[in-house]
């Protein structure tokens, strides 16, 4: 059965901490619970989505928070990709199952 893992890319337009006006920040929420500021990897949502696509992620939904209109914007890009299969445990050899190699003296 195919299993999926999910991630979230958040684009936030907000008042800048300096006097430059507005800034756009991109945050990546990974399937392992990590939260990483990925703003430095691109200045558009398309740049970030293409980068995620190169890593096997597929965009499945996009949402915008309408309650933040005017002063800031918040866009969420929901992504998924097939979960890598779990490694199979190594089989242990049973006692007495080893084969020995015989050499024939010639």
Order of alpha helices (4+ residues) and beta strands (2+ residues): beta-beta-beta-alpha-beta-beta
